[in-house]
Structures are given as C-alpha cells and as structure tokens.
Amino acid sequence: MQHDQPARGGLYVIAVRDFVLRADLTDTVREFDPQARILPAEGLVAALAQLSGADVPGVALIEAGPAALAAALGGAADPGAILLLGDAAEEEPAARWPVLIRPFSSDQVLTALTAAWRQTRP
C-alpha cells in the first residue's frame, strides 16, 4: 500500500522498552521518512522533553497509557503528535491520542504516522 510521505527529515521520538519492537518501529519510521531524525527515549517524561525541546514539529511513539500521559502533561498542550502503544494504552478508555492496538502491522504504523505528521502541520 502506498502512503503519502508528507515528512522529510522530521523528528520522531520512540519510547518503547522492548528492543525488537523499538527496532521495528525505527525501521518503519525510516520507510516513512528516509531523512528522519529518530531519538530513543527512556520513558514517557523523557519522550515529552525531547519532543517539546525540538526545533521542529515531531511525532512521538510512546509506550504509555492515556492517564499517565495526561498526568505527565499536567494540562499543558501536546508538544507534538503522539501515538500511544502497549498494555496501558490498550487497557485504558480511549482518549484524545491514537493507540496502536496489537498486533499491528507496519502498514498500520505507516497510516498512523501519516495522520500524526499531518497533525503537526499548520
């Protein structure tokens, strides 16, 4: 399936504990945006800090639930587009952030990245 590639050299933050999944997501981001700047993050707070401190709009793929994300944001605006994944994201009620539900394919991640990237554009 062909995906729009609105991104060129975008920022992507990946905060996922599992090494294999993090590597797969990194490969999928590179497929979506070959010039991507991909930053690993050690958890939710680090991911938000990297995203909010960036000089360009970005997309974060974060292993966390909506409640933890809302608490970490503390009422502040989202620092960029955020995609959630993992147990907590799947178990908690839907919130304003999209959730990648397992098992997800590279194609589903590409679709989510396309939507997320468009969200970062004015």
Summary of the structure (lengths in Angstrom):
residues: 122
radius of gyration: 13.1
end to end distance: 26.4
largest distance: 38.3
contacts: 363
relative contact order: 0.21
helix: 41%
strand: 18%
